[in-house]
Structures are given as structure tokens and as C-alpha cells.
């Protein structure tokens, strides 16, 4: 997606340790026009799938997921990283955050992820695939079907996308970073 790639190259910064900082438009300050275009592209890429719900994980996946939900007129559910006191009857999994280097116990209400649900999972980043594996675990517990997974940015060099594709999932990434070596952003198909 050229618009996204141009924005990553213009405003993104590569930090030591394989970190891509895109907080000026994606995961701190948001560009709503870019999020809408991202949602349009995910909607186009998953147009052949039959799904009735969009699922994401808090927090940075919420904006593109809600835009996609608006475009397709589908409900959006986000997996919570902290159990609310008001939530019972929930499904629970553990997810390790690459960026924050900690393990979250994530949860989703059984009322919002059921055996009748066919979902597309949307998130901002795909690195090692830990959030996606948490989604897979929750879907298995619920008896739900994952029809596809969409990621705004995939860090191809960290292997999560390859792993998910080998597991048979339809993974759609809008920009794939091949390398952040020497703090230079190298995007697949853009060298």
C-alpha cells in the first residue's frame, strides 16, 4: 500500500533493537484519513471471505478495526489487556508484547466471541505473532473461526507472518519491513 509505505519512510524512525517508531500517525497520534484508507484496503483484501465480526486487541488495532467495521457495517470487538471488574464469563489467554517486553493476560467475553462467529483479526503490528497466537487461542476456546488476519505493518524479519502462513492462516500485511538493520527502514518491494 503505497500511501502507507510513503508515510513509514517519511515519518517512521528505526530505533536500535528492531523497533519501528510510527507514533506520529499510527500508535499514539492517529491520522484518521490514513486509518480510513487502511480499512478500505483491508476491506478489499478480505472481500472474498465470509465473516460477521472484526476482532482486534487493544489499543493500536482499535482505530483501523473500527474504521473497517464502519465501512462493512460489522461489529468490532477488542481483546482487553486487563480484566475489567465487570467482566465475567470470559475467555483468557497470555500474550507476550515484543515492544513492552512483558506478558499480558488478555480476555474477551464469551458473549462476543462464539461458535457462530467468523472473524477477521486486525492489528497494527505483526512481529513474532504473539498477539495473533493469543487470538488463535481465544478463537479455539470459543469455537469461532478465523477467516483472515490483517496487519498494518509486518516485521518480516521477525518471522511471525511466516509462522502464521505456515499454520494456514490468510495473513494480509499492508507493509512488510524486511530489515531495520543499522536503523535503516527497508520495506519489501521498495528497495
C-alpha atoms as one frame of an Amber mdcrd trajectory, in Angstrom:
protein
   0.000   0.000   0.000   1.942   2.950  -1.355   0.313   5.603   0.840   1.289
   3.684   3.988   4.805   2.885   2.752   5.405   6.537   1.887   4.251   7.543
   5.360   6.504   4.980   7.066   9.503   6.224   5.093   8.609   9.877   5.699
   7.645   9.816   9.379   8.776   6.454  10.774  12.003   6.032  12.683  14.040
   2.902  13.236  15.449   2.517  16.735  18.082   0.060  17.958  16.757  -3.412
  18.777  14.397  -3.792  15.824  11.913  -1.115  16.927   9.975   0.871  14.316
   8.584   4.077  15.771   5.425   5.227  13.971   3.780   7.061  16.849   3.189
  10.223  14.827   0.490   8.543  12.702  -0.328   5.036  13.951   0.025   4.139
  17.595  -0.013   7.365  19.592  -1.151  10.221  17.384  -3.513   8.906  14.705
  -4.037  10.017  11.137  -7.761   9.299  10.612  -7.501   9.664   6.820  -4.713
   7.073   6.699  -6.673   4.781   9.051  -9.670   5.012   6.721  -7.525   4.133
   3.685  -6.017   1.215   5.643  -9.537  -0.002   6.492 -10.603   0.304   2.855
  -7.613  -1.791   1.795  -8.316  -4.489   4.408 -11.967  -4.499   3.326 -10.860
  -5.003  -0.275  -8.379  -7.753   0.602 -10.906  -9.714   2.661 -13.848  -9.106
   0.301 -13.946 -12.793  -0.702 -14.219 -14.005   2.891 -17.467 -14.551   4.744
 -17.131 -13.021   8.198 -19.539 -11.445  10.626 -17.202  -9.760  13.079 -13.894
  -7.920  13.319 -11.666  -8.575  16.329  -8.602  -6.621  17.433  -6.511  -6.234
  20.571  -6.149  -3.019  22.496  -5.007  -0.475  21.845  -3.458   0.364  18.475
  -5.567  -2.065  16.449  -8.810  -0.388  17.508  -8.676   2.575  15.101  -8.268
   0.593  11.855 -10.659  -2.108  13.085 -13.424   0.378  13.889 -12.965   2.090
  10.517 -13.258  -1.308   8.807 -16.322  -2.104  10.891 -17.867   1.175   9.795
 -17.136   0.521   6.113 -18.505  -3.050   6.241 -21.206  -2.344   8.848 -19.923
  -5.113  11.129 -19.414  -5.206  14.885 -15.897  -4.744  16.234 -14.711  -6.410
  19.433 -11.394  -5.708  21.084  -9.499  -8.128  23.269  -8.702  -6.448  26.564
  -5.224  -6.460  28.077  -6.610  -6.097  31.580  -9.647  -7.848  33.017 -12.408
  -5.393  33.901 -14.129  -5.957  37.246 -17.451  -6.051  35.422 -16.485  -8.877
  33.041 -17.381 -12.449  33.826 -17.861 -15.485  31.601 -14.680 -14.707  29.706
 -12.033 -16.438  27.671  -8.420 -15.840  28.716  -5.030 -16.228  27.041  -1.487
 -14.973  27.563   0.267 -12.698  25.078   3.871 -11.511  25.231   4.413  -7.968
  23.980   7.614  -7.575  21.949   7.668  -3.790  22.354   6.956  -3.706  26.083
   8.745  -6.989  26.902   6.019  -8.214  29.218   3.308 -10.847  29.290  -0.330
  -9.764  29.308  -3.243 -11.905  30.402  -5.775 -10.912  27.768  -9.501 -11.573
  27.822 -12.666 -11.403  25.773 -16.254 -12.026  26.810 -17.766 -15.333  25.687
 -20.797 -13.215  24.719 -18.765 -11.512  21.978 -16.773 -14.459  20.602 -18.932
 -17.503  19.985 -19.014 -20.645  17.816 -21.242 -18.711  15.373 -18.540 -16.111
  14.740 -16.371 -15.990  11.648 -13.850 -13.242  12.301 -11.111 -11.194  10.734
  -8.393 -10.187  13.195  -6.865  -6.721  12.645  -3.789  -5.319  14.395  -1.210
  -2.594  13.916   1.980  -4.699  14.004   2.975  -8.283  13.338   6.399  -9.125
  14.758   6.733 -12.599  16.285   2.985 -13.201  16.026   2.274 -13.322  19.754
  -0.948 -11.276  19.656  -2.173 -13.359  16.721  -1.387 -16.576  18.614  -3.410
 -15.212  21.537  -6.284 -14.553  19.121  -5.991 -18.101  17.770  -6.113 -19.482
  21.307  -9.194 -17.410  22.187 -10.948 -18.405  18.943 -10.218 -22.083  19.624
 -11.633 -21.768  23.144 -14.754 -20.074  21.763 -15.169 -22.408  18.794 -15.002
 -19.366  16.494 -13.432 -19.410  13.021 -10.665 -17.045  11.947 -11.200 -16.174
   8.285  -8.173 -13.919   7.995  -5.678 -11.695   9.754  -4.735  -8.184   8.682
  -1.719  -6.254   9.905  -0.822  -2.707   9.011   2.929  -3.332   9.372   4.641
  -6.719   9.408   8.239  -7.049  10.533   9.088  -9.788   8.064  12.493 -10.381
   9.646  10.929 -11.482  12.950   9.095 -14.445  11.431   5.580 -14.103  12.836
   3.971 -13.757   9.412   5.781 -16.809   8.047   4.707 -18.822  11.073   1.030
 -17.838  10.727   1.030 -18.506   6.980   2.599 -21.946   7.584  -0.250 -22.612
  10.033  -2.661 -21.995   7.143  -3.955 -18.521   8.002  -4.708 -15.902   5.352
  -2.365 -13.143   6.515  -2.593  -9.776   4.780   0.071  -7.201   5.660  -0.079
  -3.746   4.104   3.649  -3.053   4.506   6.355  -5.625   5.204   9.601  -4.439
   6.756  12.487  -6.648   5.645  15.120  -5.023   7.820  15.741  -2.325  10.394
  19.497  -3.021  10.486  21.705  -0.013  11.139  18.482   1.885  11.957  17.533
   1.969   8.255  13.978   1.098   7.223  13.985  -1.433   4.361  10.475  -2.183
   3.061   9.769  -5.215   0.865   9.254  -4.247  -2.770  10.504  -0.722  -2.131
  14.305  -1.071  -2.234
